[in-house]
Amino acid sequence: MILTPVKFLKSRCFLVPFFCLLFFFPAAFPVYGENRQVNIDFNDVEISVFIKYISEVTGKNFVIDNRVRGRVTIVSPGAVTVDEAWDIFESVLDVHGFAAMPSGGIYKILTQPDARTKAMHTNFGDAWLTDSDRLITQIIPLQYAEPEELRRLFAPLVSKTSVLLSYASSRMLIVTDVESNIRRILEIVKYIDVRDKGREIRVLTLAHADAAELVGTLEAVFRQTRREEGRSVTEDTVKFVADKRTNTLIILASMVDLERVVPLVEKLDSALPKGRGRVHVYYLENAVAEDLAKVLQSMVGRGGGTGSTAAGGAEAVVSSNVTVTSDQATNSLVIMANQGDHAVLADVINRLDIPRAMVLIEALIVEVAVSSTFGLGTEWAAGDTFSKGGADAAFGGGFSGTGGNSAWSNTLGMAQTGMLPSGFSVGVAAAPLVLKSGGREIAFPNLGAVIHAFASDRNSHILATPQITTLDNREASITVGRNIPYLIRSATGDNTYNNYEYKDVGVQLKITPQISKEGLIRLDISQEVTRLLSAAGNLNELPTTLKRSIDTTVLVRDRNTVVIGGLIDDSFSESTYKVPCLGDIPGLRMLFSSRGREQEKTNLFVFITPHIIRTVEDGDRLTGDRLESISELSPTVIPLYEKNRKAREIPPPLPMSPESAPVDSAVPETGEDEGSPDA
């Protein structure tokens, strides 16, 4: 059935009767249905009248914004279906800048700017779209094309009230517009979003910058932009290639990216001002140039550009075209590097060329030796001469014992010469028997007996207090003692020559301190104490020495004392010399035996006390403490020190004039350097 609008709607004077007719005779309109056809033919009517007519035709409820005003003219000579009437209705609203937004069971007729803020239908991807003018939001994913570039391309194709956004991080284009226009945009995207579409190759010859270094800079800039702003390109949309032979930069990118990259390259490819070249000289104030040069050289690559592997398998921090040399005379470093590598090396130099703390090491070495010796014994001898066949002969016997102490062995023989050993000795002695044979005289004991008793106690203390000051993490050593010579005799034929060698005897301390941030001190200690026990009995023998050593690592706080070792040596020996059988007879055993006993104990302890010296004031304080200790022994030391200190004072150097200042110089504080870009 075809519904024809009443003819008097074309005349304004009959609008009121028309509304009355609609109100009192709603049954004049047929029942709603999709197959029902209506005739829409209006000429310059109020848009509110048209909305009311569509509401009656479609059976939908509307809430109309007060700003919805205007006049509608529709030329439709033929009948249309209800669905087609709804499409015409949405087109009329779009022409006048309005939109019908569904909200539950009703439709809100709003201005398009307000409609964009309301919930609306959203499509994603290749969803099927109609040619209607319904306001929707479409999300268009892209594979190759740059979202920002397409946004600029489609901006003239949408109305001013539409929304067109690009989201580079997810490579998407977001469009809010009528469905028919979005469908057209999707058709265009199919032809544009293809691989290498719209990308160009641009070749730039560099005059000052290094192409390989510039590639790294540009890639870093684009990566940083992507992280911070989300508008950068990826590796698939822009590429940089450096030709080292011609120092040329090759760029593969879209026109949008080229508009950003080319001006940036032109700014970077500029001549460096004086003092910003590749040659940099650093005069070190605290570090040793040779040692610091080794550290910097370990950071330099060995197999190519930045990121190559350095010696030892570690990843290189700077590129391989960096040169680091040291000058021992001026304690300086000469570095040839580009600005990027120089910035890395300069930061390392600033961190390492700092005043290092010192450590004063006080060592206390105490050795206590206690020995006890006892000896008791008897020595006797008897003999006589006789003549046989006109020749003199002698016979006799005796006993000589050693009571564990060689100092009084053969006491009887010493008594006959008028010399007695230490201890108590008593006895008798007769003149020796003398035999003459062939012009030679041979003496034999005639009669003698000696009883000897010996006992000794010995206490000895060895006390050494070596002190030494060294830098943090630097080994120091001190030796206090003597250099003992001993003789090596060699003979060839009738010629005899002497050769001497020397042996160190005393206290030797080697120590390496390492200070931690918490104030703890790690000490690598090597302590050795050597003592001379006895000299050689003859020149062919070597002297006897006693050696004690400690090698250890300890952890101690500043100005605290730690004991690093203790050695206790306890020895005991007992000896008995006697005549078999006779030395076991009770009452007579003392005449045929001697006894000796010796006991010795030795204790060695080493105490270490470190003092951290961080400032000049700390050093002056410790120096004053030591001077006060010395002044107690010798009052003349302090005045002599003060006199020598004033004599050693050197006036500060005069400021260097610009004419005499070294060229091509740099210091870590100011970063001054010289050189040309081509250096």
C-alpha positions as CSV (number, residue, x, y, z in Angstrom):
1,M,0.0,0.0,0.0
2,I,1.3,3.5,-0.9
3,L,0.9,6.3,1.6
4,T,0.7,9.8,-0.1
5,P,1.3,12.8,2.1
6,V,-1.6,15.2,2.2
7,K,-1.4,18.0,-0.4
8,F,-2.1,20.8,2.1
9,L,1.3,20.1,3.8
10,K,2.8,22.2,1.0
11,S,1.0,25.2,2.3
12,R,1.9,26.7,5.6
13,C,-1.7,27.8,6.4
14,F,-2.8,24.2,6.8
15,L,0.0,23.0,9.1
16,V,-2.2,23.2,12.2
17,P,-5.1,21.1,10.7
18,F,-2.4,18.6,9.7
19,F,-1.2,18.1,13.2
20,C,-4.7,17.9,14.4
21,L,-5.4,15.2,11.9
22,L,-2.4,13.3,13.0
23,F,-3.5,13.6,16.6
24,F,-7.1,12.7,16.3
25,F,-6.9,10.1,13.4
26,P,-3.7,8.1,14.0
27,A,-5.4,5.1,12.3
28,A,-5.2,7.0,9.0
29,F,-1.7,5.7,8.7
30,P,-1.3,2.0,7.9
31,V,0.4,-0.5,10.2
32,Y,4.2,-0.4,10.3
33,G,6.1,-2.9,8.2
34,E,9.3,-3.1,6.2
35,N,7.5,-3.9,2.9
36,R,5.2,-1.0,3.3
37,Q,5.9,1.9,0.9
38,V,5.5,5.5,1.6
39,N,5.8,8.7,-0.5
40,I,8.3,11.3,0.8
41,D,7.9,14.5,-1.1
42,F,8.3,17.7,1.0
43,N,8.9,21.3,0.0
44,D,10.4,23.7,2.4
45,V,8.9,22.3,5.6
46,E,10.2,22.6,9.2
47,I,12.6,19.8,10.0
48,S,10.6,19.1,13.2
49,V,7.6,18.3,10.9
50,F,9.7,16.0,8.9
51,I,11.0,14.2,12.0
52,K,7.4,13.8,13.2
53,Y,6.5,12.3,9.9
54,I,9.4,9.8,10.0
55,S,8.5,8.9,13.6
56,E,5.0,8.0,12.5
57,V,6.2,6.1,9.4
58,T,8.9,4.0,11.2
59,G,7.3,3.8,14.7
60,K,10.5,5.1,16.4
61,N,10.7,7.6,19.2
62,F,12.9,10.7,19.1
63,V,14.3,13.1,21.6
64,I,15.1,16.3,19.7
65,D,17.8,18.8,20.8
66,N,16.6,22.4,21.0
67,R,19.3,23.4,18.5
68,V,17.8,21.1,15.8
69,R,16.3,23.7,13.5
70,G,16.0,24.2,9.8
71,R,13.8,23.6,6.7
72,V,13.7,20.5,4.6
73,T,13.0,20.0,0.9
74,I,12.8,16.4,-0.5
75,V,12.0,15.6,-4.1
76,S,10.9,12.0,-4.3
77,P,8.3,11.4,-7.1
78,G,8.1,7.6,-6.4
79,A,7.3,5.6,-3.4
80,V,10.0,4.1,-1.2
81,T,10.1,1.5,1.5
82,V,10.3,2.3,5.2
83,D,14.0,1.3,5.4
84,E,14.7,3.6,2.4
85,A,12.8,6.3,4.2
86,W,15.1,5.9,7.2
87,D,18.2,6.2,5.0
88,I,16.7,9.4,3.5
89,F,16.0,10.6,7.0
90,E,19.7,10.1,8.1
91,S,20.9,11.8,4.9
92,V,18.7,14.9,5.7
93,L,20.1,15.0,9.2
94,D,23.7,14.8,7.8
95,V,23.0,17.6,5.3
96,H,21.9,19.9,8.1
97,G,24.7,18.9,10.5
98,F,22.6,16.6,12.8
99,A,22.7,12.9,13.6
100,A,20.3,10.4,15.2
101,M,22.1,8.4,18.0
102,P,20.4,5.3,19.4
103,S,20.0,5.3,23.2
104,G,18.1,2.4,24.5
105,G,14.6,2.4,22.9
106,I,14.8,6.0,21.6
107,Y,16.9,8.1,19.2
108,K,18.6,11.3,20.2
109,I,18.8,13.9,17.5
110,L,21.9,16.0,18.2
111,T,24.3,18.2,16.5
112,Q,27.1,16.2,15.0
113,P,29.8,17.6,17.3
114,D,27.8,16.4,20.3
115,A,26.9,13.2,18.6
116,R,30.7,12.3,18.3
117,T,30.9,12.3,22.1
118,K,28.1,9.8,22.6
119,A,28.2,6.0,22.3
120,M,27.9,5.0,18.7
121,H,28.4,1.9,16.5
122,T,32.1,1.1,16.0
123,N,33.5,-1.1,13.3
124,F,37.0,-2.7,13.1
125,G,38.8,-3.9,10.0
126,D,37.0,-5.0,6.9
127,A,33.4,-5.0,8.3
128,W,30.7,-4.7,5.7
129,L,29.4,-1.2,5.4
130,T,26.3,0.3,3.6
131,D,25.9,3.5,1.7
132,S,23.8,5.1,4.5
133,D,24.6,8.3,6.2
134,R,24.6,6.8,9.7
135,L,27.3,8.3,11.9
136,I,29.8,5.6,13.0
137,T,33.4,5.1,14.1
138,Q,35.7,3.0,12.0
139,I,39.1,1.6,13.1
140,I,41.3,0.9,10.1
141,P,44.4,-1.2,10.8
142,L,47.4,-0.5,8.5
143,Q,50.2,-2.9,7.5
144,Y,52.7,-0.8,5.5
145,A,51.4,2.8,5.2
146,E,52.3,5.4,7.7
147,P,49.2,6.4,9.8
148,E,50.1,10.1,10.0
149,E,50.6,10.2,6.2
150,L,47.2,8.8,5.5
151,R,45.6,11.1,8.0
152,R,47.0,14.0,6.1
153,L,45.8,12.4,2.8
154,F,42.2,11.8,4.0
155,A,41.7,15.1,5.8
156,P,40.2,16.9,2.7
157,L,37.8,13.9,2.1
158,V,35.9,14.2,5.4
159,S,33.7,17.0,6.7
160,K,34.9,19.5,9.2
161,T,32.8,18.0,11.9
162,S,34.2,14.5,11.3
163,V,37.0,13.0,13.3
164,L,40.2,11.6,11.7
165,L,43.0,10.4,14.0
166,S,46.3,8.4,13.5
167,Y,47.8,6.1,16.2
168,A,51.4,5.3,15.2
169,S,52.2,2.8,18.0
170,S,49.5,0.4,16.9
171,R,49.6,1.5,13.2
172,M,45.9,2.4,13.1
173,L,43.7,5.1,11.6
174,I,40.5,6.1,13.5
175,V,37.6,7.8,11.5
176,T,34.3,9.0,12.8
177,D,32.1,9.9,9.8
178,V,29.0,8.8,8.0
179,E,29.0,5.2,6.9
180,S,29.0,6.0,3.2
181,N,32.1,8.2,3.4
182,I,34.0,5.7,5.5
183,R,33.2,3.0,2.9
184,R,34.9,5.2,0.3
185,I,37.9,5.7,2.5
186,L,38.3,2.0,3.0
187,E,38.3,1.4,-0.7
188,I,41.2,4.0,-1.1
189,V,43.2,2.4,1.8
190,K,43.2,-1.0,-0.1
191,Y,45.2,0.6,-2.9
192,I,47.5,2.7,-0.7
193,D,48.4,0.3,2.2
194,V,50.8,-1.9,0.2
195,R,54.5,-2.7,0.6
196,D,56.9,0.1,-0.6
197,K,54.0,2.2,-1.8
198,G,54.9,5.8,-1.7
199,R,58.4,5.3,-0.4
200,E,61.3,7.1,-2.0
201,I,65.1,6.7,-2.0
202,R,67.0,9.8,-1.2
203,V,70.8,10.0,-1.5
204,L,72.6,12.6,0.5
205,T,76.4,13.3,0.2
206,L,77.9,14.4,3.5
207,A,80.5,17.1,3.6
208,H,81.5,17.1,7.3
209,A,79.8,14.3,9.2
210,D,80.7,10.6,9.1
211,A,78.0,8.6,7.3
212,A,78.4,5.5,9.6
213,E,78.2,7.6,12.7
214,L,75.3,9.6,11.5
215,V,73.3,6.5,10.8
216,G,73.6,5.5,14.5
217,T,72.6,9.0,15.5
218,L,69.5,9.0,13.3
219,E,68.4,5.6,14.4
220,A,68.7,6.5,18.0
221,V,66.7,9.7,17.4
222,F,63.8,7.8,15.8
223,R,63.8,5.1,18.5
224,Q,63.7,7.7,21.2
225,T,60.8,9.5,19.4
226,R,58.9,6.3,19.2
227,R,59.2,5.7,22.9
228,E,58.4,9.2,24.1
229,E,55.9,10.5,21.5
230,G,54.6,7.4,19.8
231,R,54.9,9.1,16.4
232,S,58.1,7.7,15.1
233,V,58.6,5.3,12.2
234,T,59.7,1.7,12.4
235,E,62.4,-0.2,10.6
236,D,59.9,-1.2,7.9
237,T,59.0,2.4,7.0
238,V,62.4,4.2,7.2
239,K,65.9,2.9,6.7
240,F,69.3,4.4,6.8
241,V,72.3,3.0,4.9
242,A,75.8,4.4,5.0
243,D,78.3,4.2,2.1
244,K,81.7,4.6,3.8
245,R,83.6,4.8,0.5
246,T,81.8,7.9,-0.7
247,N,80.6,9.1,2.8
248,T,77.1,9.0,1.5
249,L,73.8,8.6,3.4
250,I,71.1,6.6,1.7
251,I,67.5,7.0,3.0
252,L,64.5,4.9,2.2
253,A,61.3,6.6,3.6
254,S,58.0,8.1,2.8
255,M,57.6,11.7,1.8
256,V,56.4,12.6,5.3
257,D,59.5,11.0,6.9
258,L,61.8,12.6,4.3
259,E,60.4,16.0,5.3
260,R,61.6,15.4,8.8
261,V,64.8,13.5,8.1
262,V,66.4,15.7,5.4
263,P,66.5,19.0,7.5
264,L,67.9,17.0,10.4
265,V,70.7,15.6,8.3
266,E,71.5,19.1,7.0
267,K,71.9,20.4,10.5
268,L,74.0,17.5,11.6
269,D,76.3,17.7,8.6
270,S,77.9,20.9,9.6
271,A,81.5,21.9,10.2
272,L,82.6,21.6,13.8
273,P,83.8,24.8,15.5
274,K,87.4,25.1,16.6
275,G,88.1,23.0,19.7
276,R,85.4,20.4,18.9
277,G,87.5,18.1,16.7
278,R,88.8,14.5,17.1
279,V,92.0,15.2,19.0
280,H,91.7,15.6,22.8
281,V,94.4,16.0,25.4
282,Y,93.8,15.4,29.1
283,Y,96.3,16.4,31.8
284,L,95.6,14.1,34.6
285,E,95.7,15.4,38.2
286,N,95.5,12.2,40.3
287,A,95.5,9.1,38.1
288,V,98.6,7.6,36.3
289,A,98.4,8.1,32.6
290,E,99.8,4.7,31.7
291,D,97.4,2.9,34.0
292,L,94.3,4.9,32.8
293,A,95.3,4.4,29.2
294,K,95.1,0.6,29.6
295,V,91.6,0.9,31.0
296,L,90.4,3.1,28.1
297,Q,92.1,0.9,25.5
298,S,90.1,-2.1,26.9
299,M,86.9,-0.2,26.0
300,V,87.9,0.2,22.4
301,G,86.6,-2.3,19.8
302,R,88.9,-4.5,17.9
303,G,86.8,-5.8,15.0
304,G,84.8,-2.9,13.6
305,G,82.4,-0.2,14.7
306,T,80.6,0.4,17.9
307,G,79.4,-2.8,19.6
308,S,82.3,-5.0,18.4
309,T,84.1,-7.3,20.8
310,A,87.1,-6.0,22.6
311,A,90.1,-8.0,23.8
312,G,89.2,-10.6,26.3
313,G,85.7,-11.3,24.9
314,A,84.0,-8.3,26.5
315,E,81.7,-6.1,24.3
316,A,83.3,-2.9,23.2
317,V,81.9,0.3,24.4
318,V,83.4,2.6,21.8
319,S,84.2,2.1,18.1
320,S,87.5,0.7,16.8
321,N,88.7,3.9,15.2
322,V,89.5,5.4,18.6
323,T,93.2,5.9,19.6
324,V,94.3,6.3,23.2
325,T,98.0,7.0,24.1
326,S,99.7,8.3,27.2
327,D,102.6,10.7,27.8
328,Q,104.6,9.8,30.8
329,A,106.5,13.1,31.0
330,T,103.4,15.2,31.4
331,N,101.1,12.5,32.8
332,S,98.6,13.2,30.1
333,L,96.3,11.3,27.7
334,V,96.0,11.9,24.0
335,I,92.7,10.7,22.6
336,M,91.6,10.6,18.9
337,A,87.9,9.9,18.7
338,N,84.6,11.3,17.3
339,Q,82.3,13.2,19.5
340,G,80.1,10.2,20.5
341,D,83.1,8.1,21.6
342,H,84.8,11.1,23.2
343,A,81.8,11.7,25.4
344,V,82.0,8.1,26.7
345,L,85.7,8.3,27.3
346,A,85.5,11.7,28.9
347,D,83.0,10.5,31.4
348,V,85.2,7.6,32.3
349,I,88.2,9.9,32.8
350,N,86.2,12.2,35.0
351,R,85.2,9.3,37.2
352,L,88.7,7.8,37.5
353,D,90.9,10.9,37.7
354,I,89.9,11.6,41.3
355,P,91.9,12.0,44.5
356,R,92.4,8.6,46.1
357,A,92.2,8.1,49.8
358,M,95.3,6.9,51.7
359,V,95.7,4.3,54.4
360,L,98.2,4.4,57.3
361,I,99.0,0.9,58.4
362,E,100.3,0.3,61.9
363,A,101.7,-3.1,62.6
364,L,102.7,-4.5,66.0
365,I,104.8,-7.6,65.9
366,V,105.5,-9.3,69.3
367,E,107.6,-12.5,69.7
368,V,108.2,-13.9,73.2
369,A,110.7,-16.8,73.5
370,V,111.3,-18.7,76.8
371,S,114.0,-21.4,77.1
372,S,115.2,-23.6,80.0
373,T,118.3,-25.9,79.9
374,F,119.7,-28.3,82.6
375,G,122.7,-30.7,82.5
376,L,124.4,-32.9,85.1
377,G,127.2,-35.5,84.5
378,T,130.7,-36.9,85.3
379,E,133.8,-37.2,83.2
380,W,137.0,-39.0,84.2
381,A,140.1,-40.5,82.6
382,A,143.2,-42.5,83.9
383,G,146.3,-43.8,82.2
384,D,150.0,-44.7,82.6
385,T,153.1,-45.4,80.5
386,F,155.4,-48.5,80.2
387,S,158.4,-49.5,78.2
388,K,158.4,-52.5,76.0
389,G,161.4,-53.5,73.9
390,G,163.0,-50.2,74.6
391,A,160.0,-48.3,73.3
392,D,157.6,-46.2,75.3
393,A,153.9,-47.1,75.4
394,A,150.8,-45.9,77.2
395,F,147.5,-47.4,78.3
396,G,144.4,-46.1,80.1
397,G,140.6,-45.4,79.9
398,G,137.9,-43.0,80.8
399,F,134.3,-41.7,80.2
400,S,133.2,-38.5,78.6
401,G,129.5,-37.6,78.5
402,T,127.5,-34.9,76.8
403,G,124.5,-33.8,78.8
404,G,122.6,-32.3,76.0
405,N,124.6,-29.1,75.8
406,S,127.6,-29.0,73.5
407,A,129.0,-25.9,75.3
408,W,130.5,-28.1,78.1
409,S,131.1,-31.4,76.4
410,N,134.6,-32.9,77.1
411,T,134.7,-30.9,80.3
412,L,137.8,-32.7,81.5
413,G,139.8,-31.7,78.5
414,M,138.7,-28.1,78.9
415,A,139.7,-28.2,82.6
416,Q,143.2,-29.4,81.7
417,T,143.6,-26.3,79.5
418,G,142.4,-24.0,82.2
419,M,139.0,-23.2,80.7
420,L,135.7,-24.3,82.2
421,P,132.3,-24.1,80.7
422,S,129.2,-22.3,82.2
423,G,127.8,-23.8,85.3
424,F,129.4,-25.6,88.3
425,S,132.4,-27.9,87.7
426,V,134.5,-29.7,90.4
427,G,137.2,-32.4,90.0
428,V,140.9,-33.3,90.0
429,A,143.4,-33.4,87.2
430,A,147.0,-34.7,86.9
431,A,149.7,-33.8,84.5
432,P,149.3,-35.6,81.2
433,L,151.6,-38.4,80.0
434,V,153.9,-37.3,77.2
435,L,155.3,-39.9,74.7
436,K,158.1,-39.0,72.2
437,S,158.1,-40.8,68.9
438,G,160.1,-39.8,65.9
439,G,160.6,-36.3,67.2
440,R,156.9,-35.9,68.0
441,E,155.3,-35.6,71.4
442,I,151.9,-37.3,72.1
443,A,150.0,-36.3,75.4
444,F,147.6,-38.7,77.2
445,P,145.6,-38.0,80.3
446,N,147.1,-39.4,83.4
447,L,144.4,-39.0,86.0
448,G,141.4,-36.7,86.2
449,A,137.8,-36.5,87.1
450,V,135.3,-33.6,86.8
451,I,131.7,-33.3,88.0
452,H,129.7,-30.7,86.1
453,A,126.2,-29.2,86.7
454,F,124.6,-26.7,84.4
455,A,121.2,-24.9,84.3
456,S,120.1,-21.8,82.3
457,D,116.9,-19.8,81.8
458,R,116.4,-17.4,78.9
459,N,113.6,-14.9,78.1
460,S,113.7,-12.8,74.9
461,H,111.2,-10.4,73.4
462,I,111.3,-9.1,69.9
463,L,109.1,-6.1,69.3
464,A,108.7,-4.4,66.0
465,T,106.2,-1.6,65.1
466,P,106.5,-1.0,61.3
467,Q,104.3,1.8,59.9
468,I,103.6,2.6,56.3
469,T,101.2,4.8,54.3
470,T,99.9,3.9,50.9
471,L,97.2,4.8,48.4
472,D,93.9,3.0,48.3
473,N,94.3,-0.3,46.4
474,R,98.0,0.2,46.0
475,E,100.6,-2.3,47.4
476,A,103.2,-1.0,49.9
477,S,106.1,-2.8,51.5
478,I,108.5,-2.0,54.3
479,T,111.6,-3.9,55.5
480,V,113.3,-3.4,58.8
481,G,116.3,-5.6,59.6
482,R,119.9,-6.4,58.7
483,N,121.7,-7.9,55.7
484,I,123.9,-10.8,57.1
485,P,126.9,-11.9,55.0
486,Y,128.2,-15.5,55.0
487,L,131.2,-16.9,53.3
488,I,131.4,-19.4,50.5
489,R,135.0,-20.7,50.0
490,S,136.1,-22.2,46.7
491,A,139.6,-23.4,45.9
492,T,141.3,-24.3,42.6
493,G,144.7,-25.9,43.0
494,D,147.0,-23.7,45.1
495,N,144.7,-20.6,44.6
496,T,141.9,-19.9,47.0
497,Y,139.2,-17.3,46.5
498,N,136.3,-16.2,48.7
499,N,132.8,-15.5,47.7
500,Y,130.2,-13.9,50.0
501,E,126.5,-14.0,49.9
502,Y,124.0,-12.0,51.9
503,K,120.8,-12.9,53.7
504,D,118.1,-10.5,54.9
505,V,117.2,-10.8,58.5
506,G,114.4,-8.8,60.1
507,V,110.8,-7.8,59.6
508,Q,109.2,-7.4,56.2
509,L,105.6,-6.2,55.7
510,K,103.7,-6.1,52.4
511,I,100.2,-4.9,52.4
512,T,97.5,-3.8,49.9
513,P,94.5,-1.9,51.4
514,Q,91.1,-1.5,49.6
515,I,88.5,0.9,51.0
516,S,84.8,0.2,50.6
517,K,81.9,2.7,50.6
518,E,80.9,1.6,54.1
519,G,84.3,2.5,55.5
520,L,85.5,-1.1,55.8
521,I,89.1,-1.8,54.7
522,R,90.1,-5.0,53.0
523,L,93.8,-5.8,53.7
524,D,95.9,-8.2,51.7
525,I,98.8,-8.9,54.1
526,S,102.1,-10.7,53.7
527,Q,104.1,-10.6,56.9
528,E,107.6,-12.2,57.3
529,V,109.8,-12.3,60.4
530,T,113.3,-13.7,60.0
531,R,115.7,-14.0,63.0
532,L,119.3,-15.1,63.2
533,L,119.7,-18.0,65.6
534,S,123.4,-18.7,65.5
535,A,126.5,-18.0,63.4
536,A,128.3,-20.7,61.5
537,G,130.9,-22.7,63.4
538,N,133.3,-22.4,60.5
539,L,133.4,-20.6,57.2
540,N,132.2,-23.5,55.3
541,E,128.8,-23.5,57.1
542,L,125.9,-21.2,56.6
543,P,124.2,-19.2,59.4
544,T,121.1,-20.6,61.0
545,T,118.0,-18.4,60.7
546,L,114.4,-18.7,62.0
547,K,111.7,-17.6,59.6
548,R,108.0,-17.0,60.3
549,S,105.6,-15.7,57.7
550,I,101.8,-15.0,57.4
551,D,99.8,-14.5,54.1
552,T,96.2,-13.6,54.7
553,T,93.3,-11.3,53.8
554,V,91.2,-9.6,56.5
555,L,88.4,-7.0,56.7
556,V,88.6,-4.4,59.4
557,R,87.0,-1.0,60.1
558,D,88.8,2.3,60.2
559,R,91.1,2.7,63.3
560,N,90.2,-0.8,64.6
561,T,92.8,-3.3,65.5
562,V,92.8,-6.9,64.3
563,V,95.1,-9.7,65.1
564,I,96.1,-11.6,62.0
565,G,98.1,-14.4,63.3
566,G,99.5,-16.2,66.3
567,L,102.2,-18.9,66.3
568,I,103.0,-20.9,69.4
569,D,106.1,-23.2,69.2
570,D,106.7,-25.5,72.2
571,S,109.7,-27.9,72.1
572,F,111.2,-30.2,74.7
573,S,114.2,-32.6,74.6
574,E,115.8,-34.9,77.1
575,S,119.0,-36.9,76.7
576,T,121.0,-39.4,78.8
577,Y,124.6,-40.6,78.1
578,K,126.0,-43.6,80.1
579,V,128.4,-46.6,80.0
580,P,126.5,-49.8,79.4
581,C,125.9,-51.8,82.5
582,L,128.1,-49.6,84.7
583,G,125.7,-46.7,84.1
584,D,122.8,-48.7,85.5
585,I,124.5,-49.7,88.9
586,P,122.7,-48.0,91.8
587,G,125.1,-45.7,93.7
588,L,127.7,-45.8,90.9
589,R,125.6,-44.7,87.9
590,M,126.5,-41.1,88.4
591,L,130.2,-41.9,87.8
592,F,129.4,-43.5,84.4
593,S,126.5,-41.3,83.1
594,S,125.4,-37.7,82.4
595,R,121.9,-36.3,81.8
596,G,120.6,-33.2,79.9
597,R,117.1,-31.5,79.5
598,E,116.1,-28.5,77.3
599,Q,112.7,-26.8,76.8
600,E,111.8,-23.8,74.6
601,K,108.5,-21.9,74.0
602,T,108.0,-19.2,71.4
603,N,104.9,-17.1,70.9
604,L,104.4,-14.8,67.8
605,F,101.5,-12.4,67.4
606,V,100.9,-9.7,64.7
607,F,98.4,-6.8,65.2
608,I,97.3,-4.5,62.4
609,T,95.5,-1.1,62.8
610,P,94.6,0.9,59.6
611,H,93.8,4.6,59.5
612,I,92.0,6.1,56.5
613,I,93.3,9.4,55.3
614,R,90.7,11.1,53.1
615,T,91.6,14.7,53.5
616,V,94.6,16.9,54.1
617,E,93.4,17.5,57.6
618,D,93.4,13.8,58.4
619,G,97.0,13.6,57.2
620,D,98.1,16.6,59.3
621,R,96.4,15.1,62.4
622,L,98.1,11.7,62.1
623,T,101.5,13.4,61.3
624,G,101.1,15.6,64.5
625,D,100.4,12.5,66.6
626,R,103.5,10.7,65.3
627,L,105.6,13.8,65.9
628,E,104.5,14.1,69.5
629,S,105.5,10.4,70.0
630,I,108.9,11.1,68.5
631,S,109.4,14.3,70.6
632,E,109.2,12.3,73.8
633,L,112.3,10.4,72.7
634,S,114.2,13.3,71.1
635,P,113.1,16.9,71.9
636,T,115.1,18.3,69.0
637,V,113.1,16.5,66.3
638,I,110.1,18.8,66.2
639,P,112.1,22.1,65.8
640,L,114.3,20.4,63.1
641,Y,111.2,19.2,61.3
642,E,109.6,22.6,61.3
643,K,112.7,24.3,60.1
644,N,113.0,21.8,57.2
645,R,109.3,22.1,56.4
646,K,109.6,25.9,55.9
647,A,112.6,25.4,53.7
648,R,110.8,23.0,51.6
649,E,107.8,25.2,51.0
650,I,107.5,26.2,47.3
651,P,105.5,29.3,46.2
652,P,102.5,28.6,44.0
653,P,103.1,28.7,40.3
654,L,102.3,31.9,38.3
655,P,99.2,31.8,36.1
656,M,100.1,30.7,32.6
657,S,99.6,33.3,29.9
658,P,97.5,32.6,26.8
659,E,100.6,32.6,24.6
660,S,102.3,29.9,26.6
661,A,99.2,27.7,27.2
662,P,99.5,24.3,25.5
663,V,97.4,23.8,22.4
664,D,95.1,20.9,21.7
665,S,94.5,20.5,25.4
666,A,91.6,19.4,27.4
667,V,90.9,18.9,31.1
668,P,88.1,16.8,32.5
669,E,86.5,19.8,34.3
670,T,86.1,22.1,31.3
671,G,86.2,19.6,28.4
672,E,88.5,21.9,26.4
673,D,90.0,20.3,23.4
674,E,91.5,21.3,20.1
675,G,91.6,19.9,16.6
676,S,89.9,20.0,13.3
677,P,87.1,17.8,12.1
678,D,89.5,16.1,9.7
679,A,92.1,15.4,12.4
